[in-house]
Amino acid sequence: MKPKAIIILGPTAVGKTALGIELAQRFSGEIISGDSMQIYRHLDIGTAKATPAERKQIPHHLLDIQTIQADYSAYQFQQAAQRLIIRINQEKKLPIVVGGTGFYLKALIDHLNLGGEHSTDQNHQIRQQLERRLQQEGAQALWQELAAQDPEAAAKIPPQNTHRLLRALTVLQLTGQTFSQQLAPEQSLDCLILGLTADRKLLYQRIDQRVEQMVNQGLEQEARWLYERRQAAGSALQAIGYKEWFPYFDGSQTKARTVELIQRNSRRFAKRQLTYFRHQLTVHWFDLLEEPQQRCRLELMVQKFWQK
């Protein structure tokens, strides 16, 4: 039997963490973070990590596993999460992956071939070369190259979708495998994907309120800690909630404007998250904020999935 896992996804500030903990308590589960920024130590408030008290209630994994100097790839997440899911299943407990990093979750759910042990540097070099070719030769020329090597993928990727076009060609060069061969059914997981959503206006209000709460909890101090180490930091510098403070620390922006930008960027990120999930994954959606009665149906779905 395939290892089982519950996936809880959705936009920021929609209640994923709370639901994950509740389900873990009810079904003897353990939580695996599916957030690309929660891996970093010291970045706690702005990444909305589970609190120390919440972590005492339920085991949490893939939190605080990297320094800000390190880069972390979707491949590393995929491999680490899969090992955890297998181990948690063997212990007769329910793995619950909670997060909002779309490509991380898709890589895990669909078992994408992301280049195996190839380094992030090699992946980056190939991508840069392809981006230069895109500028020089145009999308149509690269699409024709893909069509010659992987016609199945080319049939699904229009030339104007340059992000997926470059991704498909990167996989070809990095692994020697076609993009359409990415699925490995024998290693796949049995996943129940639960998505939390909300009315857009309400969601944006929650985002704005949460940003204000983060500021009250000490987000500025966390951001300054990162700012002072920015010369050595990697991907952590791109985290929403932190990078917006840097102009403020430089003296070129007010604090009020900084908070506004964090709120705006968080709202935009939530919109991108919802778009990605709806186009890339098959999700059972629930609005527990305005229709809390849906929780019974959600819990029954989890129970049937876990017991089958």
C-alpha positions in Angstrom: 0.0 0.0 0.0 1.1 3.5 -0.7 2.0 5.7 2.3 -0.8 8.0 3.3 -0.7 11.7 4.0 -3.2 14.5 4.6 -2.2 17.7 2.8 -3.7 21.0 4.2 -3.1 23.9 1.9 -4.5 27.3 1.2 -3.5 31.0 1.2 -1.8 32.7 4.0 -3.9 33.6 7.1 -6.8 31.2 6.3 -6.3 28.9 9.4 -4.1 26.0 8.1 -2.0 25.7 11.2 -5.0 25.5 13.6 -6.7 22.9 11.5 -3.6 20.8 11.2 -3.2 20.8 15.0 -6.9 19.9 15.5 -6.7 17.0 13.1 -3.4 15.8 14.5 -5.0 15.7 18.0 -8.0 13.8 16.8 -6.3 11.3 14.5 -3.0 10.8 16.3 -1.1 12.7 13.7 2.3 14.5 13.3 2.7 17.7 11.3 5.2 18.3 8.5 5.7 21.9 7.4 5.2 22.6 3.7 6.4 26.2 3.9 9.7 27.2 2.2 10.5 29.9 4.7 9.6 28.1 8.0 12.8 26.0 7.5 14.9 29.0 8.6 15.9 29.4 12.3 15.2 32.8 13.9 12.5 33.7 11.4 9.5 32.8 13.5 6.9 35.6 13.6 7.0 36.6 10.0 6.7 33.0 8.7 3.8 32.3 11.1 5.4 29.2 12.6 3.5 27.1 15.1 4.2 28.5 18.6 6.4 26.6 21.1 3.2 25.7 23.0 1.6 24.3 19.8 4.7 22.3 19.1 4.6 20.8 22.5 1.1 19.5 21.8 1.9 17.9 18.5 5.3 16.8 16.9 6.2 19.2 14.1 8.8 18.5 11.4 10.9 20.6 8.9 10.8 23.7 11.1 14.1 25.5 12.0 16.2 23.1 10.0 18.4 25.6 8.1 20.4 28.7 8.8 19.6 31.9 6.8 22.8 31.3 4.8 21.5 28.1 3.3 19.4 27.7 0.2 16.8 24.9 0.3 15.3 23.3 -2.8 12.0 21.7 -3.6 13.9 18.5 -4.1 15.3 18.6 -0.6 11.8 19.2 0.8 10.3 16.4 -1.3 12.9 13.9 -0.1 12.7 14.9 3.5 8.9 15.0 3.6 8.6 11.6 1.9 10.9 10.0 4.4 8.9 11.5 7.3 5.6 10.3 5.8 6.9 6.8 5.4 8.2 6.7 9.0 5.1 8.2 10.5 2.9 5.7 8.6 5.1 2.9 9.9 4.3 4.1 13.4 0.6 4.0 12.6 0.3 7.7 12.9 -1.2 10.1 10.4 1.2 12.5 8.6 -0.3 15.9 8.0 1.5 18.2 5.7 0.6 21.9 6.3 1.7 24.7 4.1 1.3 27.1 1.3 4.4 26.7 -0.9 2.6 25.4 -4.0 5.6 23.9 -5.9 6.9 22.1 -2.8 3.5 20.5 -2.3 3.1 19.6 -6.0 6.6 18.1 -6.0 5.6 15.9 -3.0 2.1 14.9 -4.2 3.0 14.2 -7.8 6.5 12.9 -7.0 8.1 15.2 -9.6 11.5 14.3 -10.8 13.4 17.4 -9.8 16.9 16.4 -10.7 17.9 13.9 -8.1 21.2 14.6 -6.4 22.1 17.3 -8.9 23.1 20.5 -7.1 21.1 23.6 -6.9 24.0 25.5 -8.6 23.9 23.2 -11.6 20.1 23.7 -11.9 20.6 27.4 -11.6 23.3 27.5 -14.3 21.2 25.6 -16.8 18.2 27.8 -16.1 20.3 30.9 -16.7 21.6 29.6 -20.0 18.0 28.8 -21.1 16.9 32.3 -20.1 19.6 33.8 -22.2 18.6 31.7 -25.1 15.0 32.7 -24.6 16.0 36.4 -24.9 18.1 35.7 -28.0 16.1 33.1 -29.9 12.6 33.5 -28.6 10.0 31.2 -27.1 9.0 29.5 -30.3 12.5 28.2 -31.0 12.8 26.7 -27.5 9.3 25.2 -27.8 10.3 23.5 -31.0 13.4 22.1 -29.3 11.1 20.7 -26.6 8.7 19.3 -29.1 11.5 17.4 -30.8 12.6 15.8 -27.5 9.4 15.6 -25.5 6.3 16.0 -27.8 4.0 14.9 -25.0 5.1 17.8 -22.8 5.2 20.2 -25.7 1.5 19.4 -26.5 0.6 20.5 -23.0 2.9 23.6 -22.7 2.1 26.5 -25.1 5.2 28.6 -26.2 3.9 31.6 -24.3 4.1 29.7 -21.0 7.8 30.4 -20.7 8.0 29.4 -17.0 6.9 25.8 -17.7 8.8 25.7 -21.0 12.1 26.5 -19.3 11.3 24.1 -16.5 10.7 21.3 -19.0 14.0 22.0 -20.8 15.8 22.3 -17.5 14.7 18.8 -16.5 15.7 17.4 -19.8 19.2 18.8 -19.5 19.6 18.1 -15.9 18.3 14.5 -15.7 18.1 13.2 -19.2 14.5 12.4 -18.5 11.5 14.0 -20.3 9.2 16.3 -18.4 6.3 13.9 -19.1 8.2 11.1 -17.3 8.3 13.0 -14.0 5.7 10.9 -12.3 7.0 7.8 -10.6 3.8 5.9 -9.6 5.7 3.2 -7.8 7.0 5.8 -5.4 3.9 8.0 -5.1 1.9 8.7 -2.1 -1.8 8.3 -1.3 -2.8 11.9 -0.5 -6.0 13.5 0.6 -5.7 17.2 -0.3 -7.7 19.6 1.8 -7.8 23.2 0.8 -8.9 26.1 3.0 -10.4 29.2 1.3 -12.4 32.2 2.2 -14.3 35.1 0.7 -11.6 37.4 -0.8 -12.7 40.5 1.3 -12.6 38.5 4.5 -9.3 36.9 3.7 -7.7 40.2 3.0 -9.0 41.6 6.3 -7.5 38.6 8.1 -4.2 39.2 6.4 -4.1 42.8 7.3 -5.0 42.1 10.9 -2.4 39.3 11.1 0.4 41.6 9.8 -0.6 44.1 12.5 -0.4 41.3 15.1 3.0 40.3 13.9 4.3 43.8 14.2 3.0 44.0 17.8 4.7 40.6 18.5 8.1 41.9 17.4 8.4 41.4 13.6 10.5 44.5 13.3 13.2 43.0 15.6 13.2 39.8 13.6 13.6 41.7 10.3 16.4 43.8 11.7 18.2 40.6 12.8 18.0 39.4 9.2 18.9 42.8 7.8 22.1 42.9 9.8 23.1 39.5 8.3 21.8 40.2 4.8 25.3 40.0 3.2 25.5 36.3 4.0 21.8 35.4 3.7 20.3 33.5 0.8 16.7 32.8 -0.1 15.6 34.0 3.3 16.0 37.6 2.1 13.0 37.1 -0.2 10.6 36.3 2.6 7.5 38.5 2.7 7.4 40.3 6.0 11.1 40.8 6.1 12.4 42.3 2.9 9.9 45.2 3.1 11.7 46.5 6.3 15.0 47.0 4.6 14.2 50.5 3.1 12.9 51.5 6.5 16.1 50.5 8.2 18.0 52.4 5.5 16.0 55.5 6.4 14.2 55.8 3.0 10.8 54.6 4.1 8.4 55.2 7.0 7.3 52.4 9.3 3.7 52.9 8.3 4.6 52.5 4.7 6.5 49.3 5.6 3.5 47.8 7.2 1.3 48.7 4.3 3.7 47.0 1.9 3.8 43.8 3.9 0.0 43.8 3.9 -0.2 44.5 0.2 2.5 41.9 -0.7 0.8 39.3 1.6 -2.6 39.9 -0.1 -1.0 39.5 -3.5 0.8 36.3 -2.4 -2.5 34.9 -1.2 -4.0 35.5 -4.6 -1.1 33.8 -6.3 -1.4 30.8 -3.9 -5.0 30.3 -4.7 -4.5 30.5 -8.4 -1.6 28.0 -8.3 -3.5 25.4 -6.2 -6.6 25.6 -8.3 -4.7 25.1 -11.5 -2.1 22.6 -10.4 -3.7 20.3 -7.9 -7.0 18.5 -7.3 -8.3 19.9 -4.0 -11.3 19.4 -1.7 -12.1 23.0 -0.8 -13.6 24.1 2.5 -14.6 27.6 3.8 -14.4 27.0 7.6 -14.5 30.7 8.4 -18.0 31.5 7.0 -19.3 27.9 7.0 -17.9 26.2 10.1 -20.5 23.5 9.7 -18.3 22.1 6.9 -15.9 20.9 9.6 -17.9 17.8 10.2 -17.8 16.8 6.5 -14.0 17.5 6.4 -13.4 15.4 9.5 -15.5 12.5 8.1 -13.5 12.7 4.9 -10.3 12.4 6.9 -11.6 9.5 8.9 -12.7 7.5 5.9 -9.4 8.2 4.1 -7.3 7.1 7.1 -9.4 4.0 7.8 -9.6 2.6 4.3 
